[in-house]
Structures are given as C-alpha cells and as structure tokens.
Amino acid sequence: MKSTSGNSGAQKKKMQGYVGFSNYPNQVHRRSVKRGFNFTLMVVGESGIGKSTLINTLFDSKIFSDREEMPPSAEPIKGVDVTSMSADIQENGVKLRLTVVDTPGFGDSINNEDAWQPILENIESRFDAYLAQENRVNRSKISDNRIDAVIYFIKPTGHCLRAIDIEFMKRLHTKVNLIPIVAKADTLTARELEQFKAKILADINYHGIQIFKPVSDEFDDPETVTDNREILSKIPFAVIGSEKHVECPDGSMVRGRRYPWGIIEVENEDHNDFIKLRQMLLRTHMEELKDSTDMVLYENYRTQKLLSMGHVQDNNVFREFNPLVQLEEERRAHEAKMQKMEAEMTAVFQQKVHEKEAKLKQSEEELYARHKEMKTVLEKQRGELEEKKKRAEANVRPVTPMEQHATKGKKKNIFSGF
C-alpha cells in the first residue's frame, strides 16, 4: 500500500489488492430495494387540462380513477382544494410508494387572485411537519411527505405566459422543484410549439424563476452528459397523455390519440416530449429531485424558519479544535481589540482638542467683543468731552479795553496802602 499526499489533509492510499469495500454501493442498493422508495409528486393546472391522464400515462397505472361527470345543476368547486392519494406500485422487484397531490379548482375561478396561497401553505405545512419530527427525542420513525416535484401544466395558448402562471411560479419556485410542461401539445403545430416554448423560457428568465434542470458534473459519463443536454433542450416539455391504445396502419398497437389526419403517439419523440419527461422524472433524476428537496429547498426553509423563531447558530458548537488556529484567532481578536481601543482614544483626544479649540475661540471672540465695546464707550466719552469743551469756549465773552483798565486800577488801589 503506497501513500500519496493530499490537499485535504488526509493521506491518500493506493490499494495493491482487492479488499471489498467497493461493493458498498451494492449493499446500499440491496437495502434500498428491500425498504422501497417514496416519491411525492404534485400536479397543478386548470381542470380538464389532462393532469390525471398524464399521471396515469407516466406510471402506466390507474393512479387516478375516472371522474364522474358533474351534472349541470351541480355547484362548481369554490376556491382551490388540495387533495392527495397514495399508491404502492412495483417494477422489477422495486417497490415505490407514490403519492400524488392534486389541486382541483386552481385557475378555474373568474378571480384567481391568491389562487396559489392554499398550495403554498400545503407545501410549507409539510416542511413544518418534517421539522417537528426532526426535533423529537425519538426520531426512529420519521414520515417524509415533502413535495419532491411539481408538474405545472401550462395552457397551450401559443402566446406568452399568463399572469397566473408567472405569479404561481414566482411564489413557489424557492419551495419546490418546478417542472413546467405544455399540456395538450397536439393542439399546436410544430412551429407554433417551438415559438411558444421560446416565449415561455423568455418569461421565466425575465422574472428570475428557478425551474428544475439536470446538471452534469465531472463524474458523469459521456452518455449521461448527452442525455442531460437532450433533456435540457426539451424544457419546457410539450406532452400529450393517453390511456388508450390505437392501432397503427402496420397493425401495431400504440398508446396515443387518433385524428382524421393521423395518429399522435405518446411514446414517439418525434410527436412530443413525453419520453424525455418520463426519463428525467423517473428513470434518471428521481433521486436528484429528492436530494434537491432535502438538502437545498428544505434546508433553506428550515434556516429561515428557525431564524424567524429566534434561534441563532453558535459556530463554536461541534467545531474541530486546532490550537494553532485558536492562537491565530486570539491574536486577531487582540489586535482588533487594541485597534478599537486606539481608535476610541484617538476619538476622545480629538474631541477634547476640538472642545478646547472651541472654548479658546469663544473666549477670543468674547475678549474682542469686550474690547470693541470699551473702545466704543471711550470714543463716545471723548466725543462728549469735546462737545462740552466747544460749548464752554463758545459761552466765554471777550474783555473790553475799559474793563482791562478798570481792572488794573483796582489792582493799584489794593497795594496803595503800603
């Protein structure tokens, strides 16, 4: 046994002989065959569009019994009803518990606003029921009735998608694997059908609707890649259904429909896409549909549900311990803490500097205002003094020569006695 280094941290070993674990897929196969499989399929479309006929044709069994015709006086179904029926079928020793969920009343009303709501609630209630079972203490018997795929029947109008088609797919495309099909494709010519498909895909892409598409990876063989490419080229599938067998001109019996101009064969790829739909749904991608429901659609719903209920993920729980990684995380946390403290101290210092500058500026402005006020007062006082001086000078009368002489005489008389 030789070892080679791997990028994932685990050592890769090269076997020099047969051990036997390569037989494990066969063990899984035997166990799966023994247990059997479950598959839940929902069909959505207007009444009379061929849902029951297509399901019976797909499984070559009377899954849906013939419906009794309603008398003209009978009241039509009000609103949308969601019903389900299960059947145990077996093929080559493989058991399948098939559950088909029907939606009678969808699109049959004049006002189809919120016609999708009962269907969405039913899908979410199945998710909720599965989530509740997962949270039980004893999970030995978990019943899984989640919808694995939804076949949406599009009316063959030859135009673009209707408002009800777009709204339904927009509301449900994140909760289920959507498989759009053009029902009763034999009502359109080949050219009309091609153009109608292109318009449907354009509307789906424009509105960002996610539909189920087969995906190839590096582990698929060339034949699988080719099959996936052919299936993708047929989406949306244009199909017809028929539970009756008709006789061809060569005497062979085929499942199909007879018209005055010829026979439409259900299992003829030149006539419709029934073969590709059945291949994707049952023969090649049934497990992929179930995995997508379980690991993508349900997990997204579960995450949003738990978050809305206040649950928060603790990333430290069940985390693999690595001392070096922990030291690195602690170092980064310490650096982040120091940077935060430094930023806070810098912010406080800058705030104090701004406050001091503002206070000094305010004091400067107050001193300037006081100086200006004192200067104004002094100027005013000076002006008043100048005004008084002028008035005083104006009130003084000039001395005449006689008054000057009399004054001198008085001065002499004062000193004449000595």
NORFENUR-V981467 format. One record per residue. N is the residue number from 1. SS is DSSP state (alpha for helix, beta for strand, coil for the rest). PSI is psi in whole degrees, -180 to 180 (none if undefined). D_FIRST is the distance of its C-alpha to the first C-alpha in Angstrom with 1 decimal. Layout:
((N	SS	PSI	D_FIRST) (N	SS	PSI	D_FIRST))
This chain:
((1	coil	124	0.0) (2	beta	145	3.8) (3	beta	143	6.7) (4	beta	145	10.1) (5	coil	145	13.4) (6	coil	158	15.5) (7	coil	-19	19.3) (8	coil	-3	19.5) (9	coil	-24	18.4) (10	coil	146	15.3) (11	coil	136	11.8) (12	beta	132	10.1) (13	beta	141	6.5) (14	beta	121	5.6) (15	coil	139	5.3) (16	coil	-2	5.6) (17	coil	176	8.5) (18	coil	127	11.4) (19	coil	-49	11.7) (20	coil	-10	15.1) (21	alpha	-12	15.5) (22	alpha	-11	16.4) (23	alpha	-1	19.6) (24	alpha	-43	20.7) (25	alpha	-34	23.2) (26	alpha	-35	24.8) (27	alpha	-44	25.3) (28	alpha	-40	26.9) (29	alpha	-46	29.0) (30	alpha	-43	30.3) (31	alpha	-40	31.1) (32	alpha	-41	32.9) (33	alpha	-38	34.9) (34	alpha	-43	35.9) (35	alpha	-31	37.1) (36	coil	176	38.6) (37	beta	156	39.1) (38	beta	142	41.8) (39	beta	126	43.2) (40	beta	122	46.3) (41	beta	132	48.2) (42	beta	139	51.4) (43	beta	133	54.0) (44	beta	130	56.6) (45	coil	170	59.6) (46	coil	159	63.3) (47	coil	139	64.9) (48	coil	9	65.2) (49	coil	-7	62.5) (50	coil	25	60.4) (51	alpha	-52	57.8) (52	alpha	-42	58.2) (53	alpha	-42	58.4) (54	alpha	-42	55.2) (55	alpha	-44	53.2) (56	alpha	-35	54.5) (57	alpha	-39	53.6) (58	alpha	-45	50.1) (59	alpha	4	49.3) (60	coil	44	51.6) (61	coil	158	53.2) (62	coil	71	56.3) (63	coil	-48	54.7) (64	coil	128	58.0) (65	coil	162	61.2) (66	coil	132	64.2) (67	coil	142	66.2) (68	coil	138	69.8) (69	coil	133	72.1) (70	coil	136	73.9) (71	coil	155	77.6) (72	coil	-29	79.4) (73	coil	-10	80.9) (74	coil	143	77.6) (75	coil	136	76.5) (76	coil	160	73.4) (77	coil	130	70.4) (78	coil	124	70.8) (79	coil	-171	67.8) (80	coil	130	64.1) (81	coil	143	62.8) (82	coil	114	59.1) (83	beta	155	58.5) (84	beta	151	55.3) (85	beta	146	54.7) (86	beta	150	51.7) (87	beta	138	50.8) (88	beta	116	48.2) (89	beta	157	47.1) (90	beta	139	44.6) (91	beta	121	43.0) (92	coil	41	40.8) (93	coil	-2	40.1) (94	beta	124	39.2) (95	beta	139	41.6) (96	beta	124	42.8) (97	beta	103	45.2) (98	beta	128	47.0) (99	beta	122	49.3) (100	beta	126	51.7) (101	beta	120	53.7) (102	beta	157	56.9) (103	coil	65	59.2) (104	coil	142	62.8) (105	coil	-12	65.4) (106	coil	126	63.2) (107	coil	7	65.2) (108	coil	-13	68.2) (109	coil	162	70.5) (110	coil	-43	72.8) (111	coil	105	71.4) (112	coil	22	67.6) (113	coil	133	67.1) (114	coil	25	64.3) (115	coil	-22	63.5) (116	coil	-17	59.8) (117	alpha	-48	60.2) (118	alpha	-34	60.0) (119	alpha	-44	56.9) (120	alpha	-42	55.2) (121	alpha	-37	56.3) (122	alpha	-42	54.8) (123	alpha	-44	51.4) (124	alpha	-34	51.4) (125	alpha	-33	52.6) (126	alpha	-39	49.6) (127	alpha	-44	47.3) (128	alpha	-41	49.4) (129	alpha	-40	49.1) (130	alpha	-39	45.3) (131	alpha	-40	45.2) (132	alpha	-38	47.5) (133	alpha	-36	45.3) (134	alpha	-31	42.2) (135	coil	1	44.3) (136	coil	157	45.2) (137	coil	-46	44.1) (138	coil	110	43.1) (139	coil	27	41.1) (140	coil	-29	40.1) (141	coil	91	42.4) (142	coil	124	42.4) (143	coil	124	44.5) (144	coil	107	43.5) (145	coil	25	46.4) (146	coil	148	45.6) (147	coil	121	46.6) (148	coil	-28	43.7) (149	beta	150	45.8) (150	beta	119	49.4) (151	beta	115	51.1) (152	beta	120	54.0) (153	beta	119	56.8) (154	beta	130	58.6) (155	coil	132	62.1) (156	coil	70	62.6) (157	coil	-24	65.3) (158	coil	-7	64.3) (159	coil	-155	64.7) (160	coil	-180	62.4) (161	coil	146	61.0) (162	coil	166	63.6) (163	alpha	-39	63.9) (164	alpha	-34	62.8) (165	alpha	-47	59.6) (166	alpha	-45	58.7) (167	alpha	-41	59.5) (168	alpha	-50	57.6) (169	alpha	-35	54.4) (170	alpha	-35	54.7) (171	alpha	-28	55.1) (172	alpha	-8	52.2) (173	coil	-18	49.5) (174	coil	-1	47.7) (175	coil	-20	47.7) (176	coil	164	46.7) (177	coil	106	45.0) (178	beta	131	48.1) (179	beta	96	48.4) (180	beta	138	51.8) (181	beta	151	53.3) (182	beta	112	56.7) (183	coil	156	58.5) (184	coil	53	60.9) (185	alpha	-17	59.7) (186	alpha	-1	62.1) (187	alpha	-5	65.0) (188	coil	151	63.9) (189	coil	169	63.8) (190	alpha	-41	60.6) (191	alpha	-43	61.8) (192	alpha	-38	63.0) (193	alpha	-42	59.7) (194	alpha	-45	57.7) (195	alpha	-38	60.0) (196	alpha	-42	59.8) (197	alpha	-44	56.0) (198	alpha	-41	56.1) (199	alpha	-39	58.6) (200	alpha	-47	56.6) (201	alpha	-37	53.4) (202	alpha	-43	55.6) (203	alpha	-41	57.0) (204	alpha	-44	53.6) (205	alpha	-39	52.3) (206	alpha	-39	55.6) (207	coil	5	55.5) (208	coil	34	51.8) (209	coil	132	51.0) (210	coil	123	47.4) (211	coil	159	46.8) (212	coil	130	43.6) (213	coil	136	41.9) (214	coil	140	38.6) (215	coil	134	35.9) (216	coil	149	33.2) (217	coil	-175	29.9) (218	coil	-14	27.0) (219	coil	-10	25.3) (220	coil	142	28.4) (221	coil	163	28.7) (222	alpha	-35	31.8) (223	alpha	-42	33.8) (224	alpha	-42	33.5) (225	alpha	-41	34.4) (226	alpha	-43	37.4) (227	alpha	-43	38.5) (228	alpha	-40	38.4) (229	alpha	-39	40.5) (230	alpha	-39	43.0) (231	alpha	-43	43.3) (232	alpha	-35	43.9) (233	alpha	-17	46.6) (234	alpha	-11	48.5) (235	coil	133	48.7) (236	coil	142	51.1) (237	beta	132	51.2) (238	beta	112	54.5) (239	coil	161	54.8) (240	coil	154	57.3) (241	coil	150	57.2) (242	coil	134	59.1) (243	coil	1	59.0) (244	coil	152	61.3) (245	beta	136	60.7) (246	beta	155	63.0) (247	beta	128	63.7) (248	coil	165	63.0) (249	coil	-28	65.3) (250	coil	3	63.0) (251	coil	-9	63.3) (252	coil	152	59.9) (253	beta	129	59.6) (254	beta	155	57.7) (255	beta	122	57.4) (256	beta	-163	59.7) (257	beta	140	63.1) (258	beta	132	66.1) (259	beta	164	68.5) (260	coil	-28	71.6) (261	coil	-3	69.7) (262	beta	-167	66.6) (263	beta	133	63.6) (264	beta	118	60.8) (265	beta	131	57.6) (266	coil	-45	55.3) (267	coil	44	52.2) (268	coil	114	53.0) (269	coil	-17	51.2) (270	coil	-17	54.2) (271	coil	-35	56.4) (272	coil	-179	54.4) (273	coil	22	51.0) (274	alpha	-41	50.7) (275	alpha	-45	47.7) (276	alpha	-37	45.7) (277	alpha	-47	46.7) (278	alpha	-38	45.6) (279	alpha	-47	42.3) (280	alpha	-43	41.5) (281	alpha	-37	42.9) (282	alpha	-35	41.6) (283	alpha	-31	39.1) (284	alpha	-26	36.7) (285	coil	20	37.3) (286	alpha	-45	38.5) (287	alpha	-35	35.4) (288	alpha	-37	35.5) (289	alpha	-43	39.1) (290	alpha	-40	38.3) (291	alpha	-41	35.5) (292	alpha	-41	38.0) (293	alpha	-45	40.6) (294	alpha	-46	38.3) (295	alpha	-16	36.3) (296	alpha	-64	38.8) (297	alpha	-49	42.4) (298	alpha	-41	42.4) (299	alpha	-40	40.4) (300	alpha	-44	43.0) (301	alpha	-42	45.8) (302	alpha	-44	44.4) (303	alpha	-49	44.0) (304	alpha	-38	47.6) (305	alpha	-47	48.9) (306	alpha	-38	47.5) (307	alpha	-39	48.6) (308	alpha	-24	52.0) (309	coil	1	52.2) (310	coil	5	51.6) (311	coil	136	47.9) (312	coil	135	46.1) (313	coil	127	42.3) (314	coil	107	41.2) (315	coil	-11	38.1) (316	coil	-17	37.5) (317	coil	131	36.9) (318	coil	24	33.2) (319	coil	139	32.2) (320	coil	131	29.1) (321	coil	129	30.3) (322	coil	113	29.4) (323	alpha	-42	31.7) (324	alpha	-42	31.5) (325	alpha	-39	32.3) (326	alpha	-43	35.1) (327	alpha	-41	36.6) (328	alpha	-41	36.6) (329	alpha	-39	38.3) (330	alpha	-40	40.8) (331	alpha	-44	41.5) (332	alpha	-38	42.1) (333	alpha	-39	44.3) (334	alpha	-44	46.3) (335	alpha	-41	46.9) (336	alpha	-38	47.9) (337	alpha	-44	50.3) (338	alpha	-41	51.8) (339	alpha	-37	52.3) (340	alpha	-43	54.0) (341	alpha	-42	56.2) (342	alpha	-42	57.1) (343	alpha	-39	58.0) (344	alpha	-42	60.1) (345	alpha	-42	61.9) (346	alpha	-41	62.5) (347	alpha	-41	63.9) (348	alpha	-44	66.2) (349	alpha	-47	67.4) (350	alpha	-37	68.2) (351	alpha	-43	69.9) (352	alpha	-40	72.1) (353	alpha	-44	72.9) (354	alpha	-40	73.9) (355	alpha	-43	76.0) (356	alpha	-45	77.7) (357	alpha	-41	78.4) (358	alpha	-39	79.8) (359	alpha	-43	82.0) (360	alpha	-40	83.3) (361	alpha	-39	84.0) (362	alpha	-42	85.9) (363	alpha	-40	87.9) (364	alpha	-42	88.7) (365	alpha	-37	89.9) (366	alpha	-42	92.0) (367	alpha	-42	93.6) (368	alpha	-41	94.3) (369	alpha	-39	95.9) (370	alpha	-42	98.0) (371	alpha	-42	99.1) (372	alpha	-39	100.0) (373	alpha	-44	101.9) (374	alpha	-40	103.9) (375	alpha	-40	104.6) (376	alpha	-41	106.0) (377	alpha	-44	108.1) (378	alpha	-43	109.5) (379	alpha	-40	110.3) (380	alpha	-44	112.1) (381	alpha	-42	114.1) (382	alpha	-41	115.0) (383	alpha	-40	116.2) (384	alpha	-40	118.3) (385	alpha	-42	119.9) (386	alpha	-38	120.7) (387	alpha	-41	122.3) (388	alpha	-40	124.4) (389	alpha	-42	125.5) (390	alpha	-41	126.7) (391	alpha	-40	128.6) (392	alpha	-41	130.2) (393	alpha	-33	131.4) (394	alpha	-26	132.7) (395	alpha	-12	134.9) (396	coil	123	136.7) (397	coil	139	140.4) (398	coil	148	141.7) (399	coil	131	144.8) (400	coil	164	148.2) (401	alpha	-36	150.5) (402	alpha	-40	153.1) (403	alpha	-36	150.5) (404	alpha	-41	149.4) (405	alpha	-41	153.1) (406	alpha	-34	153.7) (407	alpha	-41	150.8) (408	alpha	-40	152.0) (409	alpha	-42	155.5) (410	alpha	-37	154.0) (411	alpha	-38	152.1) (412	alpha	-42	155.4) (413	alpha	-31	157.3) (414	alpha	-37	154.7) (415	coil	8	155.3) (416	coil	-19	159.1) (417	coil	-6	159.9) (418	coil	none	158.8))
